[in-house]
Structures are given as structure tokens and as C-alpha cells.
Amino acid sequence: MRMTVIGCGYLGAVHAACMAELGHEVVGIDVDQDKIAALQAAKAPFFEPGLPELLERTMATGRLRFTTDMAEAEGSQVHFVCVGTPQKRGEFAADMRFVDAATEALLPHVGPGELVVGKSTVPVGTAARLAALVAQAAPDALGLAWNPEFLREGHAVEDTLRPDRLVYGVPGGPETPEGQRAKNLLDEVYATPLQRNTPLIVTDYQTAELVKVAANSFLATKISFINAMAELCEKVNADITQLADAIGHDDRIGRKFLNAGLGFGGGCLPKDIRAFMARAGELGADQTLTFLREVDSINMRRRIRMVDLAREVCDGSLIGKRVAVLGAAFKPDSDDIRDSPALNVAAQIRLQGGDVVLTDPAAVDNARRAVPDISYADTVEEAVKGAHVVLLLTEWREYRDLDPTTLSGLVREKRILDGRNALDPARWRNAGWTYRALGRPRA
């Protein structure tokens, strides 16, 4: 099948390469000339494990190419819209300019029998609005479907090729002829995953739109719940990790996403729960999602607590103290620093007079552009040299596996703050370190 992917950022580039891997002929389109030049040279414009190799492999087949020319969309049976929906400046609501612009630019090139498919995370009601535009501009097309993505950064290639579920929001719902035609075409797109018995839910537009934001809101709530418990654990010197293990054995609760620490960040969860609240207000359901305000508040408090803890172990002041920060990305296996708790903590410590030296396996260049007034190091050894305190803020495997004895000879003071509860406290304490973590006993 020939298909178009509009928007070649994190979602679109991965989706385009994976669709080519599944055997389709794919053209990726974006307005960013530098991004397109990199992709056309089979170079990933961001860090994502497995993507560079996938780009090289699929580009070599001739099934994948990238361009800035929207006219190249002509002749595709399916057109995926994969552009971003960032948070509006000064508001909670999602900024829909990019989705609207991409759709409007695409519509003159949509032909009879072709299907426009939205994958972006959008406020409920967007699909119906865009479907009306498609019907007006391309009346002979199959219309519009909504096919939300469920990618995890660091696992995006695997999540696209082997999804844990597929959701189609089809025109008129699954029982209508137009809905069935859209489903049939999407079944061809995802023939390989469907042959592996991937669960499929076919529904209406509004349900498909709500699935992604509901899932992200649930995950955010679960993370903030365990972090609220961590706040209580600190008050009474209890152990949040053992508490999470205990309640996680209840299969109604489960252990996943009960890892207390610095909280969530990135380009999805924070802005998606805020946009969800904003949309609920627009729909007159203000009270429905008020709990998400506390979810967001708990999450942001974790960052403040980490700065306070750093100041506490540095004898009450960060002024002139050398602070080594391990991690800038919002999560491991990514170079994404959008709303990164790690980078936010590093910047706050710098504002309080700390001499911050930050390192990260993938995100240093992005961090340096965002926060140029702190120092950066290429290695852990360089970052921790002479440090009064070390903060582990992104749980990269190489940081989880650090040898406390080896680092002992490099730092000025053997103090480590585990912002992700990723280290073995006994191992570090036995090596002579002062170990502190969010929600863990002092000793």
C-alpha cells in the first residue's frame, strides 16, 4: 500500500519507518528542511533505540523516502497526520495550529477512495471537526479515521511494529458502511500486527480520541499516587519501595508505574492531562477532572522536594557547592528534555547558587541549548569530580550499575541522592556514602 505520513517528528518518523518495515511504500512529509535532509540521509533526528538501523534498512529497500513537498502525498491510499499538539503558552489547552495546518495543506491532494487518518493526541471533538473539512474538500474520499498512538519513548519502534492494541475511530461508527470501509483499509495497513492477534477496538471518533488521554491520565494518576505516599513515608521514616511492592501484589493494583521518585515529564503526560482538564471545562464538565489538578501538583512538588533535599544534605546551602547531576532526559533511552524533571531540578539548583555539572548519555546537546548557564560533562567521572553531592535524576542503566567504590575517589563528599529509587541503598551505604532518596528511610 502507498501511504503518506504528515509530520516527521518523534511520532511521524517512527511511524513512517515502521510502516515501510511492514512492507508499505511510504513518503514522509514535513516543513522542516533540516529534519527532512537528515531523514532522507537515513539519520534519525532524535535519539530512539533501533530507529537508526530501521531507517537505514527501510531506506535501502526504496520503500521509504522523505520530502518537504506536500504534492508528493497525491496517489497515497492512506494519509497519516502525525504532528504535535503542544500546550498553549500561558494556558492548559492544546495548541491545535499544527494539526489544522497539516490537514489544510493535505486536503487539496486527497483523491477519491483515499483515507485521512489522525494519530495526534487531540481534544475530544477534533476528529468530527476535521472530518467535516475532509468531506467538504474531498467529497469522494473515504473520509477521516482516528487511530491514536500508544508509543513509549525508548520503545517506540517495538510499540509500532508489535502494538499491545489497535484503536480505530471510524466515520459514523463501526456499524455504518463508511465506517466499515475505513476499517477495511486500516486492516490492510496493520495486516501484520493483526495476524499476530493484536487486540483491535473499532469505535466512534470521540471514544478513540478519549482513549489516549484517558490512558495517560490514569498513568499520571498512578505515578502521583505513589509519590503522594512517598511524601507520607518521608514524614514517618517508612520505605516507599517496600510499600509499593506490598500493594503491587494486589492484581487489582499491579506493580507497574508504582516507582516513586522525581515524577513524570516529557512531551505527553504533563501537557495531555492539562489539555484534558481544559477540554472538560469547555464541555461544561469542569468538576469531572479536578483530581488531575492534584495529580499535576504532586508531580511538580517532587522537583521542589529534590532541590530541598540537595540543600539539606549540603548543610543548608547550595551556594558554591559542586553538584553533579546524572541525567537530563525525562526518561532513560531518550534524548527528550521536554518538561524534564531532571533538567528542571538542575536549573533550580543553579538558581540557588549551586555549581551544577550535568551529564547524560544522549541528551547533553539538547540540554545545553535549553539551559546554557550550567556546566556539562561527557562522562560520569568528569561530572562527579570534586562534587559535594551527586544526584541521580534519570535512571539510565549505566547510572543504575555505577560502582560506589570507584566513584568514592573522585568526589569531595560521598553523598548521593537517588531521585528515581534506582540504586541499592545498602550497597552505597556500605561503601561509605550518605544515601538519601525520595520516600526512603534515612538509614
C-alpha positions in Angstrom: 0.0 0.0 0.0 1.2 3.5 -0.7 0.8 5.9 2.2 1.8 9.4 3.4 2.9 10.4 6.9 2.5 14.1 7.5 4.8 15.4 10.2 8.2 13.6 10.8 8.9 14.4 14.4 9.1 11.7 17.1 5.7 10.1 16.2 5.8 10.5 12.4 9.4 9.5 11.7 9.0 6.3 13.7 5.6 5.5 12.2 6.9 6.1 8.6 9.9 3.8 9.1 7.8 1.1 10.7 5.1 1.2 8.0 7.9 0.7 5.4 9.3 -2.2 7.5 5.8 -3.7 7.3 6.1 -3.6 3.5 4.3 -0.4 2.6 5.5 2.3 0.3 5.8 5.4 2.5 6.5 9.1 1.9 7.1 11.2 4.9 6.4 14.9 4.6 7.5 17.8 6.9 8.1 21.5 6.6 11.4 21.3 8.5 14.0 21.1 5.7 16.9 20.1 8.1 14.8 17.3 9.6 13.9 16.0 6.1 17.5 16.2 4.9 18.6 14.1 7.9 15.9 11.5 7.4 16.5 11.3 3.7 20.1 10.5 4.6 18.8 7.7 6.9 19.8 9.7 10.0 17.5 9.9 13.0 17.0 13.5 14.1 16.5 12.4 17.7 17.6 9.5 19.9 15.4 6.4 19.8 16.9 2.9 20.2 16.5 0.9 17.0 15.4 3.8 14.8 18.8 4.5 13.0 19.1 0.8 12.0 15.4 0.8 10.9 15.8 3.9 8.8 18.9 2.5 7.1 17.2 -0.8 6.3 13.9 0.6 5.0 15.6 3.4 3.0 17.7 0.8 1.3 14.6 -1.0 0.1 13.3 2.1 -1.7 10.0 1.8 0.1 10.7 4.9 2.3 11.5 8.5 1.4 11.1 11.9 2.8 10.2 15.3 1.3 9.0 18.8 2.1 6.7 18.8 -0.9 3.0 18.1 0.1 2.2 17.4 -3.5 4.0 14.1 -3.0 1.0 13.0 -1.0 -1.0 12.5 -4.2 -1.8 8.9 -5.0 -1.5 7.5 -1.5 -4.3 5.4 -0.3 -3.9 6.5 3.4 -2.6 9.8 4.8 -1.5 9.7 8.4 -1.4 13.1 10.3 1.3 12.8 13.0 2.0 16.4 14.0 2.4 17.6 17.6 -0.2 19.2 19.9 1.9 21.1 22.4 0.4 23.0 25.3 -0.6 26.6 24.5 1.6 29.2 26.0 0.0 30.5 29.2 -2.9 28.0 29.0 -3.6 24.4 29.8 -5.3 23.8 26.4 -3.7 22.0 23.5 -2.3 24.1 20.6 -4.1 22.8 17.5 -2.4 25.0 15.0 -0.1 22.3 13.7 -2.8 19.7 13.2 -5.1 22.2 11.5 -2.3 23.5 9.2 -1.2 20.0 8.2 -4.7 18.9 7.5 -5.5 22.0 5.4 -2.3 21.6 3.4 -3.0 17.9 2.8 -6.6 18.2 1.6 -6.0 19.5 -1.9 -4.0 16.4 -2.6 -6.5 13.8 -1.2 -8.2 11.8 -4.0 -11.2 9.5 -4.4 -11.2 6.5 -2.2 -8.4 7.7 0.0 -8.5 7.9 3.8 -7.1 10.6 6.1 -6.1 9.1 9.5 -5.3 11.2 12.5 -2.8 9.9 15.0 -2.0 13.0 17.0 -3.3 13.3 20.6 -6.1 15.8 20.4 -9.0 17.2 22.4 -12.2 15.2 22.0 -14.3 16.7 19.2 -11.3 17.4 16.9 -12.0 14.4 14.6 -15.6 15.4 13.9 -14.4 18.9 13.1 -11.7 17.8 10.8 -14.0 15.1 9.2 -16.3 17.9 8.0 -13.3 19.7 6.4 -12.3 16.5 4.6 -15.9 15.9 3.4 -16.1 19.4 2.0 -12.7 19.4 0.3 -12.6 15.8 -0.9 -16.1 14.5 -1.1 -15.1 11.4 -3.0 -12.6 10.3 -0.4 -13.3 7.7 2.3 -13.2 10.5 4.8 -11.3 10.6 8.1 -10.5 8.0 10.8 -8.8 8.4 14.1 -6.1 5.9 15.1 -4.4 7.0 18.4 -0.8 6.1 19.1 0.4 4.4 22.3 4.2 4.8 21.9 6.6 4.7 24.8 9.8 6.7 24.1 12.7 4.3 24.2 10.4 1.5 22.9 8.7 3.3 20.0 9.9 1.0 17.2 8.8 -2.1 19.0 5.5 -0.5 20.1 4.7 0.4 16.5 5.6 -3.0 15.0 4.1 -5.0 17.8 1.4 -2.9 19.4 -0.4 -4.0 22.5 -3.7 -2.9 20.9 -5.0 -1.0 17.9 -7.9 1.5 18.1 -9.8 2.8 15.1 -12.3 5.7 15.4 -14.2 5.4 12.1 -16.8 7.7 10.4 -20.3 7.1 11.6 -19.1 4.3 14.0 -18.2 0.7 13.2 -21.7 -0.3 12.2 -22.1 2.0 9.2 -21.0 1.3 5.6 -18.5 4.2 5.6 -17.1 3.1 9.0 -16.7 -0.5 7.6 -14.8 0.8 4.5 -12.4 2.8 6.7 -11.9 -0.2 8.9 -11.1 -2.5 6.0 -8.5 -0.1 4.7 -6.9 0.2 8.1 -6.9 -3.5 8.4 -4.7 -3.6 5.3 -2.4 -1.1 6.9 -2.0 -3.2 10.0 -2.3 -6.6 8.4 0.9 -7.9 10.0 0.1 -7.0 13.6 -3.5 -8.2 13.2 -2.2 -11.6 12.0 -0.5 -11.8 15.4 -3.9 -11.4 17.1 -3.2 -7.9 18.3 -6.4 -6.7 20.1 -8.5 -4.4 18.0 -11.1 -1.9 19.1 -13.2 -0.2 16.4 -15.3 2.6 17.7 -16.5 6.1 17.1 -14.4 9.3 16.8 -15.0 10.6 20.3 -14.2 7.3 22.1 -11.0 6.9 20.0 -9.9 10.4 20.9 -10.6 9.8 24.6 -8.6 6.5 24.8 -5.2 8.1 24.6 -5.8 11.0 27.1 -7.7 8.7 29.4 -4.7 6.2 29.4 -2.2 9.0 30.0 -4.3 10.4 32.8 -4.6 7.0 34.5 -0.8 6.5 34.3 -0.1 10.0 35.6 -2.5 9.4 38.5 -0.9 6.2 39.4 2.6 7.8 39.5 1.4 10.8 41.5 -0.5 8.4 43.9 2.7 6.6 44.8 4.6 9.9 45.1 2.0 11.2 47.5 2.6 8.0 49.6 6.3 8.8 49.3 5.7 12.2 50.9 4.0 10.5 53.9 6.7 7.9 54.1 9.3 10.6 54.5 7.3 12.1 57.4 7.3 8.8 59.3 10.6 7.3 58.0 8.8 4.5 56.2 10.0 2.8 53.0 8.0 3.7 49.8 9.7 0.9 47.8 8.5 -1.8 50.2 5.1 -0.2 50.4 4.8 -0.3 46.6 5.9 -3.9 46.5 3.3 -4.8 49.0 0.3 -3.1 47.4 1.6 -4.1 43.9 0.9 -7.8 44.7 -2.8 -7.0 44.6 -3.6 -7.7 40.9 -6.3 -5.1 41.0 -3.5 -2.5 41.6 -0.3 -4.0 40.0 3.3 -3.0 40.5 3.9 -1.2 37.2 4.1 2.6 37.4 4.4 2.5 41.2 8.0 3.6 41.2 8.2 6.6 43.5 10.7 9.4 42.7 11.0 12.6 40.8 7.8 12.1 38.8 6.8 12.2 35.2 7.7 14.6 32.4 8.2 14.5 28.7 6.1 15.7 25.8 3.0 13.7 26.6 1.7 13.1 30.1 2.1 16.7 31.5 0.6 18.5 28.6 -2.0 15.8 27.9 -3.6 15.9 31.4 -3.6 19.7 31.3 -5.3 19.7 27.9 -7.8 17.1 29.2 -8.8 19.4 32.1 -9.1 22.3 29.7 -11.3 20.4 27.3 -13.5 19.1 30.2 -14.0 22.8 31.2 -15.0 23.7 27.6 -17.6 20.9 27.6 -19.1 22.1 30.9 -17.7 19.1 32.9 -15.3 21.2 35.0 -15.7 19.0 38.1 -15.1 15.8 36.3 -11.3 16.1 36.1 -10.5 18.3 39.1 -8.5 15.4 40.6 -6.0 15.9 37.8 -5.0 19.3 39.2 -3.8 17.5 42.3 -2.0 14.9 40.2 -0.2 17.7 38.4 0.6 19.4 41.7 2.0 16.3 43.4 4.2 15.7 40.4 5.6 19.3 40.4 6.2 19.1 44.2 8.6 16.2 43.7 11.0 18.5 41.9 10.9 21.1 44.7 11.5 18.3 47.2 14.6 17.1 45.4 16.1 20.6 45.4 15.3 20.9 49.1 16.9 17.6 49.8 20.0 18.6 48.0 20.2 21.8 50.0 19.6 19.8 53.2 22.5 17.3 52.7 24.8 20.2 51.7 24.4 21.6 55.3 21.6 24.0 54.5 23.0 25.9 51.5 23.8 25.2 47.8 25.9 28.3 47.3 29.3 27.4 45.9 28.6 23.7 46.2 29.6 21.5 43.3 26.5 19.4 42.4 26.9 16.5 39.9 23.6 15.7 38.1 23.3 12.4 36.3 20.6 12.7 33.7 18.9 15.4 31.6 16.4 13.4 29.6 12.9 13.0 31.1 13.4 9.2 31.0 16.2 6.8 30.0 16.7 5.7 26.4 15.7 9.1 25.1 17.2 12.5 24.4 13.8 14.2 25.0 14.1 17.1 27.6 10.6 18.4 27.2 9.3 19.1 30.7 12.2 17.0 32.1 12.2 16.8 35.9 15.9 16.2 35.9 16.7 19.3 33.9 14.3 21.4 35.9 15.9 20.3 39.2 19.4 21.1 37.7 18.3 24.6 36.7 16.7 25.3 40.1 19.8 24.3 41.9 21.9 26.6 39.7 19.5 29.4 40.5 20.1 28.7 44.2 23.9 29.2 43.8 25.0 25.6 43.1 27.8 24.9 40.7 26.0 22.3 38.6 27.8 19.8 36.3 25.3 17.7 34.3 25.9 14.6 32.2 23.6 12.4 30.2 24.3 9.6 27.6 22.1 11.1 24.9 20.6 14.5 25.9 23.6 16.8 26.7 23.3 18.7 23.4 19.6 19.3 23.8 20.1 20.3 27.5 22.9 22.7 26.7 20.7 24.5 24.2 17.8 24.7 26.7 19.8 25.6 29.8 23.2 27.1 28.7 24.2 28.6 32.1 25.1 25.2 33.7 28.2 23.1 33.0 28.1 19.9 31.1 30.3 16.8 31.1 30.7 13.9 28.7 31.2 11.3 31.3 30.1 10.4 34.8 33.7 10.6 36.1 34.1 14.1 34.8 30.7 15.2 36.2 31.3 13.9 39.7 34.9 15.0 40.1 35.1 17.2 43.3 31.4 17.0 43.8 29.8 17.8 47.2 26.7 15.8 46.2 25.7 13.5 43.3 22.1 13.5 42.1 20.8 10.5 40.1 17.8 12.0 38.2 17.4 9.9 35.1 17.6 6.1 35.6 19.9 5.2 32.7 21.2 1.6 33.1 24.8 2.9 33.2 23.8 5.0 36.2 22.0 2.2 38.0 25.1 0.0 37.6 27.6 2.5 38.9 30.2 1.3 41.4 30.1 3.4 44.6 33.7 2.3 45.5 35.0 3.5 42.2 33.3 6.9 42.5 34.5 7.4 46.1 37.9 8.5 45.0 36.5 11.2 42.6 34.0 13.1 44.8 34.7 15.6 47.5 31.9 14.4 49.7 30.3 10.9 49.4 26.7 12.0 49.3 24.2 10.6 46.7 20.6 11.5 46.2 18.6 8.8 44.3 15.9 10.7 42.6 14.5 7.5 41.0 14.9 4.9 43.7 17.0 3.1 41.2 20.0 2.2 43.4 20.6 -0.3 46.2 20.8 1.8 49.4 22.8 -0.9 51.3 25.4 -1.1 48.6 26.1 2.6 48.6 26.0 3.0 52.4 28.4 0.0 52.9 30.8 1.9 50.6 30.7 4.9 53.0 28.2 7.1 51.1 25.4 9.1 52.6 22.4 7.8 50.6 19.1 9.6 50.5 16.1 9.1 48.3 12.5 10.3 48.0 10.3 8.2 50.2 13.0 6.1 51.7 14.3 5.9 55.3 17.3 7.9 56.2 19.2 4.8 57.3 
